[in-house]
Amino acid sequence: MKELRLDAGITGVELASQCGWHKSKSSRIENARTPPSDADIRAWCRACNASDQADDLIAASRSAESLYVEWRRKQRAGLRHLQESYIPLYEQTKVFRNYTPNLIPGFLQTPEYAAALFRSITEFDEIDDDVEEATKARIDRSRILWRGNRRLAMVLEESVLRHRIGDSETMAGQLGHLLTVMPLPHVSIGIIPFTSPRPIWPMEAYVIFDDYLVQIELAAAELSIEAPTEVSTYLKTFDRFQKIAAYGTEARALITSAIEALE
């Protein structure tokens, strides 16, 4: 917000005057001593001739505390609790868009694949072992997606089919499960082949919930984005990924090839 004021060429006192505030309020907001309300942010943007940025700033202000959350903090109560914590968000979402360069999306994981993944997380992060409970919670959570009027659009890099999570039998079962769910009318699974020309580079894994929230999975933390212009950027990248992905017969051939490579 300070940058907006500086770009507008006005002092903090002048901004406060235009907003009808005490002269010290703009300084308190800039120095994070007073959290701004939604009305404060809109007034600030109007004073700086930047009303078009108000929605993004409001979204950023509302999510400031939850924007970046370390996995260790989220895992504190156990992996099972972490899986269950997403249920309210899943229940209210109608359209899921998921891009992943590294793993089968949680929506589509088999119990064996999920368990192998959770075992590796438990070992790496040195947390309490509740793999069995976490696996059941993930599978139960995913069943929400198959109830009601929901749509799932997923784009996977071909490398996802080749990364071996668990043993060969686990991977074969997981890849076979992809073939089983692909024909479902409310599911769209695209796979970006290794050989596909890349007008857009591979990115970090993310899920878009309807058109208002993006969750990004980093190695150490989960990042949540609600600012409209940033969400629109991820919607744009997802559209680009969909355009270069293979579907139908071609996608099934890529999955079948990955299964054959396990033998």
BELHU-V46736 format. One record per residue. N is the residue number from 0. NEAR is the number of other C-alpha atoms within 10 Angstrom. D_CENTER is the distance of its C-alpha to the mean C-alpha in Angstrom with 1 decimal. Layout:
[[N & NEAR & D_CENTER] [N & NEAR & D_CENTER]]
This chain:
[[0 & 16 & 26.2] [1 & 15 & 29.0] [2 & 10 & 28.2] [3 & 16 & 28.6] [4 & 21 & 31.9] [5 & 12 & 33.1] [6 & 12 & 32.2] [7 & 15 & 34.2] [8 & 12 & 37.1] [9 & 13 & 37.9] [10 & 14 & 38.5] [11 & 19 & 36.8] [12 & 16 & 40.1] [13 & 16 & 40.2] [14 & 24 & 36.6] [15 & 19 & 37.5] [16 & 15 & 40.6] [17 & 14 & 38.9] [18 & 19 & 36.5] [19 & 11 & 39.4] [20 & 14 & 38.3] [21 & 10 & 40.3] [22 & 15 & 40.5] [23 & 11 & 38.6] [24 & 21 & 35.5] [25 & 26 & 33.8] [26 & 17 & 34.5] [27 & 14 & 33.1] [28 & 17 & 29.8] [29 & 16 & 29.6] [30 & 11 & 30.3] [31 & 10 & 27.8] [32 & 10 & 30.7] [33 & 12 & 30.1] [34 & 14 & 26.6] [35 & 19 & 26.7] [36 & 13 & 26.5] [37 & 16 & 24.9] [38 & 11 & 28.6] [39 & 18 & 29.2] [40 & 21 & 26.3] [41 & 21 & 27.6] [42 & 20 & 31.1] [43 & 24 & 30.2] [44 & 23 & 28.6] [45 & 17 & 31.6] [46 & 20 & 34.0] [47 & 20 & 32.2] [48 & 14 & 32.2] [49 & 16 & 28.4] [50 & 14 & 27.5] [51 & 11 & 25.0] [52 & 18 & 22.8] [53 & 21 & 23.1] [54 & 18 & 20.1] [55 & 15 & 17.7] [56 & 19 & 19.8] [57 & 21 & 19.8] [58 & 15 & 16.1] [59 & 18 & 15.9] [60 & 18 & 18.9] [61 & 16 & 17.6] [62 & 15 & 14.4] [63 & 12 & 16.4] [64 & 9 & 16.8] [65 & 13 & 13.4] [66 & 16 & 11.5] [67 & 17 & 11.9] [68 & 14 & 12.7] [69 & 14 & 14.3] [70 & 16 & 13.9] [71 & 14 & 17.6] [72 & 10 & 17.6] [73 & 16 & 15.1] [74 & 17 & 17.2] [75 & 12 & 20.4] [76 & 12 & 21.2] [77 & 19 & 20.4] [78 & 25 & 17.9] [79 & 20 & 19.2] [80 & 17 & 18.6] [81 & 17 & 15.0] [82 & 21 & 14.4] [83 & 14 & 16.5] [84 & 14 & 14.8] [85 & 12 & 11.9] [86 & 16 & 14.7] [87 & 10 & 15.4] [88 & 10 & 12.0] [89 & 17 & 12.4] [90 & 14 & 15.9] [91 & 11 & 15.5] [92 & 16 & 13.0] [93 & 16 & 15.0] [94 & 18 & 12.9] [95 & 19 & 9.8] [96 & 21 & 8.8] [97 & 22 & 7.4] [98 & 28 & 8.5] [99 & 22 & 9.7] [100 & 20 & 12.8] [101 & 17 & 13.8] [102 & 20 & 13.4] [103 & 24 & 14.1] [104 & 19 & 11.1] [105 & 14 & 11.7] [106 & 18 & 12.8] [107 & 18 & 15.6] [108 & 22 & 16.7] [109 & 21 & 20.4] [110 & 18 & 21.7] [111 & 18 & 23.3] [112 & 26 & 20.3] [113 & 25 & 18.2] [114 & 23 & 21.3] [115 & 18 & 21.7] [116 & 17 & 18.2] [117 & 20 & 18.7] [118 & 17 & 22.2] [119 & 14 & 21.0] [120 & 15 & 18.5] [121 & 18 & 21.4] [122 & 11 & 23.8] [123 & 9 & 21.9] [124 & 12 & 20.8] [125 & 10 & 24.2] [126 & 15 & 23.2] [127 & 13 & 25.2] [128 & 16 & 25.2] [129 & 16 & 24.0] [130 & 21 & 22.7] [131 & 15 & 24.6] [132 & 15 & 23.4] [133 & 22 & 19.7] [134 & 25 & 20.1] [135 & 16 & 21.8] [136 & 20 & 19.2] [137 & 25 & 16.4] [138 & 18 & 18.7] [139 & 14 & 19.9] [140 & 20 & 16.4] [141 & 18 & 15.7] [142 & 12 & 19.0] [143 & 14 & 17.8] [144 & 20 & 16.1] [145 & 13 & 19.6] [146 & 9 & 21.3] [147 & 9 & 21.9] [148 & 10 & 20.8] [149 & 17 & 17.2] [150 & 18 & 16.0] [151 & 17 & 13.6] [152 & 18 & 13.1] [153 & 23 & 12.1] [154 & 25 & 13.0] [155 & 25 & 14.0] [156 & 22 & 16.0] [157 & 24 & 19.5] [158 & 17 & 19.2] [159 & 20 & 17.0] [160 & 25 & 20.2] [161 & 18 & 22.3] [162 & 13 & 20.6] [163 & 16 & 22.7] [164 & 20 & 21.0] [165 & 16 & 24.1] [166 & 12 & 27.4] [167 & 14 & 28.3] [168 & 14 & 28.9] [169 & 19 & 25.5] [170 & 22 & 24.0] [171 & 21 & 26.5] [172 & 16 & 25.7] [173 & 23 & 21.9] [174 & 24 & 22.6] [175 & 16 & 25.2] [176 & 14 & 22.8] [177 & 18 & 20.7] [178 & 16 & 24.1] [179 & 10 & 24.8] [180 & 14 & 21.8] [181 & 17 & 21.7] [182 & 12 & 24.6] [183 & 9 & 23.1] [184 & 9 & 23.2] [185 & 15 & 19.9] [186 & 16 & 18.0] [187 & 18 & 17.4] [188 & 23 & 16.9] [189 & 25 & 17.5] [190 & 29 & 18.3] [191 & 25 & 18.8] [192 & 18 & 22.2] [193 & 11 & 23.2] [194 & 7 & 26.0] [195 & 12 & 24.0] [196 & 10 & 24.8] [197 & 13 & 21.8] [198 & 10 & 21.7] [199 & 11 & 18.1] [200 & 9 & 17.3] [201 & 14 & 14.8] [202 & 12 & 11.7] [203 & 12 & 9.2] [204 & 17 & 6.8] [205 & 22 & 3.4] [206 & 21 & 3.3] [207 & 23 & 5.5] [208 & 19 & 7.8] [209 & 15 & 11.2] [210 & 17 & 11.7] [211 & 14 & 11.0] [212 & 18 & 7.6] [213 & 23 & 4.3] [214 & 19 & 2.3] [215 & 17 & 3.8] [216 & 16 & 6.4] [217 & 14 & 9.8] [218 & 8 & 13.1] [219 & 12 & 14.2] [220 & 16 & 11.4] [221 & 17 & 8.0] [222 & 16 & 7.3] [223 & 22 & 6.8] [224 & 22 & 8.1] [225 & 23 & 10.6] [226 & 22 & 13.3] [227 & 18 & 14.4] [228 & 13 & 15.3] [229 & 15 & 12.1] [230 & 21 & 10.1] [231 & 16 & 13.0] [232 & 11 & 12.7] [233 & 20 & 9.4] [234 & 18 & 11.3] [235 & 12 & 14.1] [236 & 17 & 12.7] [237 & 21 & 11.6] [238 & 13 & 15.1] [239 & 15 & 16.6] [240 & 24 & 15.1] [241 & 21 & 16.4] [242 & 12 & 19.8] [243 & 18 & 20.4] [244 & 19 & 19.3] [245 & 22 & 22.0] [246 & 18 & 22.4] [247 & 14 & 25.2] [248 & 9 & 28.0] [249 & 14 & 26.7] [250 & 20 & 23.4] [251 & 20 & 25.5] [252 & 14 & 27.9] [253 & 19 & 25.2] [254 & 22 & 24.2] [255 & 16 & 27.9] [256 & 13 & 28.6] [257 & 20 & 26.1] [258 & 20 & 27.8] [259 & 10 & 31.2] [260 & 11 & 30.3] [261 & 13 & 29.9] [262 & 8 & 33.6]]
